[in-house]
Every structure is written in structure tokens, then in C-alpha cells.
Amino acid sequence: MNAILTILLLTLFVVLHELGHYISARRSKIAVSEFFVGFGPKLFSFKRNNTEYGLKAILLGGYVKIPGMDENEPVSDYKNDELFHTASWTKKLYIASSGILVNFFLAWIILFSIFAFYGIDQPTLEVATIGESISNPNDDAPSKKAGLIPGDIIYSFNGSEVQSWEELVSIIEVNPDKNVSIGYIRNSQMYLTTTILESRLVNNELSGYLGVSPVLEKQTLGLLQAIPATTLIEIDMTKAAIEGIFTLFNPSTLEALLGTYTGEDVPDEVRPLSPIGLAQAGNQIAEGGYVNLFSLLAFVNIFLAVFNSIPLVPLDGGRIVLALYEGITGKKIEDKKLYPIAALVIFIFVFLGITAFYLDITQPIRL
């Protein structure tokens, strides 16, 4: 049920992204020829004000078609001033950026609602659960080898006192495969133990792994406090999404993804997710509460915004760059000159999409 909810909300977010383009085009008096929810075979449609609205069979998003996005496409049914390529650069910028802004706004609203009406779950230094080994399924995690158990409170790591979970994580991450010391409190008594951390690949860099999760304490926020908290979290999520994009298009990541088809394992940290994978992740995350699910969906909106901001055609970011170039120089770049770039971008996206579906079917993600 939670997987279906994730898919439906993902579709809603994509449709709202397209609705942003639709509204901005209409407000700019630029024609919209189609607005469909879903892809694939058409289930039904109707036409109003020269726009065809409808529903298609595969409910994994939607799209808006604006005549004149390519100046060489046939547009005999529309007046010249209704076409995208004849619009002013400011209108092009407005239309191209509107979907991105919608996704950023949706993420902000989701996060603000969580903070204002639920609060923030802040991690503490108390151990909630002991994880599993990530290098050997038959072995114990470093935390278990160290003798840690739920309820222990970590107060020092590798000789340094730690004041927060974030500080602890930052020290763990820079010590992959290292022998470390851990100070902890159990039943009001202080103990010291040692263990060898494991390593995992994060953003193409080795990162230390201990194998513990923290006890969370809820911190309530007022409406005024929720505003800056929401904005800061959205900024952090945006940075994470940008890092994720760079990781995804890193040559070593693309090489690893090619290895999928020769039977090689792909680390979860670098694999792309299809809607199936997002549904799997949403279903697992929702087991910890719907707040976690909606936090994931907020990040999905931010990732959609950042992904669409990539400055390459046919993505929105490419249209934004072209509009700004036209505004600064007063010149347009012919669409024909951009065909090779667009073809390469589409090829990479198709490869990533097919690989994501293949991985999510053959190697379901585990969180």
C-alpha cells in the first residue's frame, strides 16, 4: 500500500511540475497543445481552447507539449506569436524555470508541514540498534564486535569527546578500515572498547562504517521557528541532490552501471532509482512512520528540481541557459546546432532509466 502511495505521489509531483510549465505558458500567451497525465496508450482525452487534455495508461508522471520548443517542428495550427521559439527571452525563462520552482516549493511545503505540525526527530548519542556487516553478511558489524548494545551512550570516539550524533558520524566517516576506540556509558558506568571499522563507497570515496543507529528525540518547533529550519534543510537537501547528480554522471559510476549487464554488483550508493525503486524505498521507509516517507518525497521533489536544472537541452536547465544567453547577447542559438547534444543527453538518460528499472527488478534496494 505504501509503495502504491509513493508512486501516486511521485506522479502527482511530476504532474504539478508540468502544471507549472502549463500555467506559465498560458500566462505568457504561449500555446499548449497537450497536457497528459501518464504515458503510453491514450485512455481518454478532450480538447478545449486548442489544448488536448487526457489520461494515459502508464501513471508514472505526465507531460506538457508546448509548440515551438523546436523551431523546426511543424506548427501550422498556431499563430506565430503563440510559439515558444518566437517568445521573448524573459517569457522563455519564465516558462522553462516554472516547473523547477514548483518542485522546490512543494519540497518546502512538505518540510514546513513536518516541522510545524510534527516536529524534528533529532538523533542523540544513545544507541538504538546495532546494524549488520556490509562487507561480509556472515560476520558481525564493527559495533557488535566492539560489544556495543542498544542503550549504550557514546561519549568519545578515537580519543575525542563527541557532543552530537553529527560530530560522531563525521569522525567515523574519515576512518575507513581503521582501528578505533569508543568510549561509552552503560548503567551509569564508563567503558572503553576498540574495533576495526568497515568501509563503504559514498560519492566515490571510502567512508567509515560502524553499524549503529541513534535514538531519536522529538523537538517541537513553532511556526516562526519552522520557517528558517525548513529553508536550511532544503538547502542541505539541495546540496545533497547536486552531489548525487555529480556522482551519477561520474565516469566511474557509468562504468559501474555498465557492469550491471555482465553480472557485477552495483553499490546502492551510486545506483539510480526508477519509480519501482522509489516505491520499494518508500515502502521500507514508511515502516518507520509516514514522516519519514514524506521526508523522502520532499527530497524527491528537490532531486527532480536539481535534475531538471542541468544546463543541457532538452532539460529545463538547458532552456534556461539558452534564454539567458539570448537576453545577454541578443542572439539565438539555432536548434539544429543543439541536436547532437540533445541526442547524447537523451541516450544517457535512456541508459540510466533502463538500468534503473533492471536493477530495481533484479536487485531490489534494501535500506
C-alpha positions as CSV (number, residue, x, y, z in Angstrom):
1,M,0.0,0.0,0.0
2,N,2.8,2.4,0.9
3,A,4.5,1.5,-2.4
4,I,1.4,2.5,-4.3
5,L,1.1,5.7,-2.3
6,T,4.7,6.6,-3.2
7,I,4.0,6.0,-6.9
8,L,0.9,8.1,-6.9
9,L,2.5,11.0,-5.1
10,L,5.5,10.8,-7.4
11,T,3.1,11.0,-10.4
12,L,1.4,14.0,-8.7
13,F,4.7,15.8,-8.2
14,V,5.7,15.3,-11.9
15,V,2.2,16.5,-13.0
16,L,2.5,19.6,-10.8
17,H,5.9,20.3,-12.3
18,E,4.3,20.2,-15.7
19,L,1.4,22.2,-14.4
20,G,4.0,24.9,-13.6
21,H,5.0,25.0,-17.3
22,Y,1.4,25.0,-18.4
23,I,0.3,27.9,-16.2
24,S,3.4,30.0,-17.1
25,A,2.9,29.3,-20.8
26,R,-0.8,30.3,-20.6
27,R,0.1,33.5,-18.6
28,S,2.6,34.3,-21.3
29,K,0.0,33.8,-24.0
30,I,2.1,30.9,-25.4
31,A,0.1,27.9,-26.8
32,V,0.0,24.5,-25.1
33,S,-1.0,21.7,-27.5
34,E,-1.1,18.8,-25.0
35,F,-1.4,18.2,-21.3
36,F,-1.5,14.5,-20.3
37,V,-1.2,12.6,-17.1
38,G,0.7,9.4,-17.7
39,F,2.5,7.9,-20.7
40,G,1.8,5.2,-23.2
41,P,-1.6,4.3,-24.8
42,K,-4.2,7.0,-24.5
43,L,-7.2,6.1,-22.3
44,F,-9.3,9.2,-23.0
45,S,-8.9,12.9,-23.8
46,F,-10.8,16.0,-24.6
47,K,-9.9,19.3,-26.3
48,R,-10.6,22.8,-25.0
49,N,-9.1,26.1,-26.2
50,N,-6.8,24.3,-28.7
51,T,-5.3,22.1,-25.9
52,E,-5.8,18.4,-25.7
53,Y,-6.1,17.1,-22.1
54,G,-6.1,13.5,-21.2
55,L,-5.0,10.4,-19.3
56,K,-2.7,7.7,-20.5
57,A,-2.3,4.1,-19.3
58,I,1.1,4.2,-17.5
59,L,0.7,6.5,-14.5
60,L,4.4,7.3,-14.0
61,G,4.3,11.1,-14.5
62,G,2.9,13.3,-17.2
63,Y,3.9,15.9,-19.7
64,V,3.0,19.2,-21.3
65,K,3.7,19.9,-25.0
66,I,4.4,23.5,-26.0
67,P,4.5,24.2,-29.7
68,G,7.7,25.7,-31.0
69,M,10.1,24.3,-28.4
70,D,12.0,23.2,-31.5
71,E,11.8,25.9,-34.1
72,N,11.9,23.3,-36.9
73,E,8.8,21.3,-35.9
74,P,5.6,21.8,-37.9
75,V,3.3,24.3,-36.1
76,S,0.7,25.2,-38.7
77,D,-2.2,25.2,-36.3
78,Y,-0.8,28.1,-34.2
79,K,-0.1,31.8,-34.7
80,N,3.5,32.9,-34.8
81,D,3.2,34.8,-31.5
82,E,1.9,31.7,-29.8
83,L,5.1,29.7,-30.3
84,F,7.8,29.2,-27.8
85,H,10.7,30.0,-30.1
86,T,9.2,33.4,-31.1
87,A,8.6,34.4,-27.5
88,S,10.8,37.0,-25.7
89,W,13.7,35.6,-23.7
90,T,12.0,36.6,-20.4
91,K,8.9,34.5,-21.3
92,K,11.2,31.6,-22.2
93,L,13.0,31.9,-18.9
94,Y,9.7,32.1,-17.0
95,I,8.2,29.0,-18.7
96,A,11.4,27.0,-18.5
97,S,12.1,27.7,-14.8
98,S,8.5,27.4,-13.6
99,G,8.5,23.6,-13.2
100,I,11.7,23.7,-11.3
101,L,10.3,26.3,-8.9
102,V,7.2,24.3,-8.4
103,N,9.2,21.3,-7.2
104,F,11.3,23.4,-4.8
105,F,8.1,25.0,-3.5
106,L,6.5,21.6,-3.0
107,A,9.5,20.3,-1.1
108,W,9.5,23.4,1.1
109,I,5.8,23.0,1.9
110,I,6.2,19.3,2.8
111,L,9.2,20.0,5.1
112,F,7.5,23.0,6.7
113,S,4.4,20.9,7.4
114,I,6.5,18.2,9.1
115,F,8.4,20.7,11.2
116,A,5.4,22.9,12.2
117,F,2.9,20.1,12.9
118,Y,5.1,17.1,13.9
119,G,8.5,18.5,14.9
120,I,12.0,17.3,14.3
121,D,13.4,13.9,15.3
122,Q,16.9,14.8,16.5
123,P,19.5,12.0,16.7
124,T,21.1,11.5,20.1
125,L,24.3,9.7,21.1
126,E,22.3,6.8,22.6
127,V,22.5,3.6,20.5
128,A,19.1,2.5,19.3
129,T,20.0,-0.5,17.1
130,I,23.1,-2.5,16.0
131,G,23.5,-2.8,12.3
132,E,24.9,-5.6,10.1
133,S,28.2,-6.1,8.5
134,I,28.2,-4.6,5.0
135,S,31.4,-6.4,3.8
136,N,30.5,-9.9,4.9
137,P,26.9,-10.9,5.6
138,N,28.1,-13.8,7.8
139,D,30.2,-11.5,10.0
140,D,29.2,-9.1,12.8
141,A,29.2,-5.4,12.3
142,P,32.1,-3.4,13.9
143,S,29.7,-2.1,16.5
144,K,28.8,-5.6,17.7
145,K,32.4,-6.7,17.7
146,A,33.1,-3.7,20.0
147,G,30.5,-5.0,22.4
148,L,28.0,-2.2,22.0
149,I,24.4,-2.8,22.7
150,P,21.2,-0.8,22.4
151,G,21.0,1.7,25.3
152,D,24.7,2.5,25.4
153,I,25.6,6.2,25.2
154,I,28.7,7.0,23.1
155,Y,30.7,9.9,24.7
156,S,34.0,9.7,22.9
157,F,35.4,8.3,19.7
158,N,39.1,7.7,18.9
159,G,40.1,9.8,21.9
160,S,37.9,12.8,21.1
161,E,34.8,13.7,23.1
162,V,31.7,13.9,20.9
163,Q,28.8,16.3,21.6
164,S,26.4,15.3,18.9
165,W,25.5,12.5,16.5
166,E,26.6,14.6,13.5
167,E,30.0,15.0,15.1
168,L,30.3,11.3,15.8
169,V,29.3,10.4,12.2
170,S,31.9,12.9,10.8
171,I,34.7,11.2,12.7
172,I,33.5,7.7,11.7
173,E,33.4,8.6,8.0
174,V,37.1,9.7,7.9
175,N,38.4,6.4,9.4
176,P,37.5,3.6,7.0
177,D,39.2,0.3,7.8
178,K,40.9,1.9,10.8
179,N,41.2,0.5,14.4
180,V,39.3,3.0,16.6
181,S,38.5,3.4,20.3
182,I,35.0,4.0,21.5
183,G,34.0,5.4,24.9
184,Y,30.5,4.7,26.1
185,I,28.3,4.8,29.1
186,R,26.2,1.8,30.3
187,N,24.2,1.7,33.5
188,S,26.0,5.0,34.6
189,Q,29.4,3.3,34.2
190,M,32.0,4.5,31.7
191,Y,33.7,1.9,29.4
192,L,36.3,2.0,26.6
193,T,36.4,-0.5,23.8
194,T,38.1,-0.9,20.4
195,T,37.0,-2.2,17.0
196,I,38.0,-2.0,13.3
197,L,35.7,0.0,11.2
198,E,34.4,-1.3,7.8
199,S,34.4,0.9,4.7
200,R,31.7,1.7,2.1
201,L,31.7,3.8,-1.1
202,V,30.0,7.1,-0.7
203,N,30.2,9.6,-3.5
204,N,33.1,7.6,-5.0
205,E,35.1,7.9,-1.7
206,L,35.7,5.3,1.0
207,S,33.8,6.2,4.2
208,G,34.0,4.5,7.6
209,Y,31.1,2.3,8.8
210,L,30.4,1.4,12.5
211,G,26.9,-0.1,12.3
212,V,24.8,1.8,14.8
213,S,21.7,3.9,14.6
214,P,20.8,6.6,17.1
215,V,17.8,7.0,19.4
216,L,15.7,9.9,18.2
217,E,14.2,12.6,20.4
218,K,11.4,14.7,19.1
219,Q,11.9,18.5,19.2
220,T,8.8,20.6,18.5
221,L,9.0,23.9,16.6
222,G,6.8,26.9,16.5
223,L,5.6,28.3,13.1
224,L,8.2,31.0,13.1
225,Q,11.0,28.6,14.0
226,A,9.8,26.2,11.3
227,I,10.5,28.7,8.5
228,P,14.3,29.0,8.9
229,A,14.6,25.3,9.8
230,T,12.7,24.4,6.6
231,T,14.8,26.6,4.5
232,L,18.1,25.3,6.0
233,I,17.1,21.7,5.5
234,E,16.0,22.4,1.9
235,I,19.4,24.0,1.2
236,D,21.2,20.9,2.7
237,M,19.0,18.6,0.6
238,T,19.7,20.6,-2.5
239,K,23.5,20.3,-1.8
240,A,23.0,16.5,-1.4
241,A,21.0,16.3,-4.6
242,I,23.7,18.2,-6.5
243,E,26.4,15.8,-5.1
244,G,24.2,12.9,-6.1
245,I,23.9,14.2,-9.7
246,F,27.7,14.6,-10.0
247,T,28.1,11.1,-8.6
248,L,25.5,9.7,-11.0
249,F,27.3,11.2,-14.1
250,N,30.8,10.4,-12.9
251,P,32.6,8.2,-15.5
252,S,33.4,5.6,-12.8
253,T,29.7,5.4,-11.9
254,L,28.6,5.0,-15.5
255,E,31.3,2.2,-15.8
256,A,29.9,0.5,-12.7
257,L,26.4,0.7,-14.1
258,L,27.6,-0.9,-17.4
259,G,28.9,-3.8,-15.3
260,T,25.3,-4.5,-14.3
261,Y,24.9,-6.3,-17.6
262,T,27.9,-8.5,-17.1
263,G,26.7,-9.7,-13.6
264,E,28.6,-7.3,-11.5
265,D,27.1,-5.8,-8.3
266,V,26.3,-2.1,-8.2
267,P,26.7,-0.3,-4.8
268,D,23.4,1.2,-3.6
269,E,25.2,4.5,-3.1
270,V,25.6,5.1,-6.8
271,R,22.7,3.3,-8.5
272,P,19.9,5.3,-9.9
273,L,16.3,4.6,-8.9
274,S,13.3,4.0,-11.2
275,P,9.8,4.6,-10.0
276,I,9.8,1.0,-8.9
277,G,12.9,1.6,-6.8
278,L,11.3,4.7,-5.2
279,A,8.2,2.6,-4.4
280,Q,10.4,0.0,-2.8
281,A,12.3,2.6,-0.8
282,G,9.1,4.4,0.1
283,N,7.5,1.1,1.4
284,Q,10.5,0.4,3.6
285,I,10.9,3.9,4.9
286,A,7.2,4.2,5.7
287,E,7.6,1.3,8.1
288,G,9.3,3.9,10.4
289,G,6.5,6.3,10.1
290,Y,4.9,8.5,7.4
291,V,7.0,11.4,8.5
292,N,10.0,9.5,7.1
293,L,8.1,8.8,3.8
294,F,7.2,12.4,3.3
295,S,10.7,13.5,4.1
296,L,11.8,11.2,1.3
297,L,9.2,12.7,-1.0
298,A,10.4,16.2,-0.2
299,F,13.9,15.1,-1.3
300,V,12.4,13.5,-4.4
301,N,11.0,16.9,-5.3
302,I,14.3,18.6,-4.7
303,F,16.1,16.0,-6.8
304,L,13.6,16.5,-9.6
305,A,14.2,20.2,-9.5
306,V,18.0,19.8,-9.5
307,F,18.0,17.2,-12.2
308,N,15.8,19.4,-14.4
309,S,18.2,22.3,-13.8
310,I,21.1,20.5,-15.5
311,P,22.1,23.1,-18.2
312,L,21.7,20.8,-21.2
313,V,18.9,20.6,-23.7
314,P,16.3,19.1,-23.7
315,L,16.1,19.6,-19.9
316,D,14.6,22.8,-18.4
317,G,18.1,23.9,-17.4
318,G,19.2,23.9,-21.0
319,R,16.3,26.1,-21.9
320,I,17.1,28.5,-19.1
321,V,20.7,28.8,-20.3
322,L,19.5,29.5,-23.9
323,A,17.1,32.1,-22.7
324,L,19.8,33.9,-20.6
325,Y,22.2,33.7,-23.5
326,E,19.6,35.3,-25.7
327,G,18.9,38.0,-23.1
328,I,22.6,38.8,-22.6
329,T,23.8,38.7,-26.2
330,G,20.6,39.4,-28.1
331,K,21.3,36.3,-30.3
332,K,19.6,32.9,-30.5
333,I,21.4,29.6,-30.9
334,E,19.8,27.6,-33.7
335,D,18.1,24.4,-32.5
336,K,19.9,22.3,-35.2
337,K,23.2,23.1,-33.6
338,L,21.9,21.6,-30.3
339,Y,20.7,18.3,-31.8
340,P,23.9,16.3,-31.2
341,I,24.0,17.5,-27.5
342,A,20.3,16.7,-27.1
343,A,20.8,13.2,-28.7
344,L,23.7,12.4,-26.3
345,V,21.8,13.6,-23.3
346,I,18.7,11.5,-24.3
347,F,20.9,8.5,-24.9
348,I,22.5,8.7,-21.4
349,F,19.1,9.2,-19.8
350,V,17.6,6.2,-21.6
351,F,20.6,4.1,-20.5
352,L,20.2,5.3,-16.9
353,G,16.4,4.7,-17.0
354,I,16.7,1.2,-18.4
355,T,19.5,0.3,-16.0
356,A,17.5,1.7,-13.0
357,F,14.5,-0.5,-13.9
358,Y,16.7,-3.5,-14.4
359,L,18.4,-3.1,-11.1
360,D,15.2,-2.4,-9.2
361,I,13.7,-5.6,-10.6
362,T,16.7,-7.9,-10.3
363,Q,18.3,-6.4,-7.2
364,P,15.6,-4.7,-5.1
365,I,17.1,-1.9,-3.0
366,R,17.4,-2.6,0.8
367,L,17.6,0.3,3.2
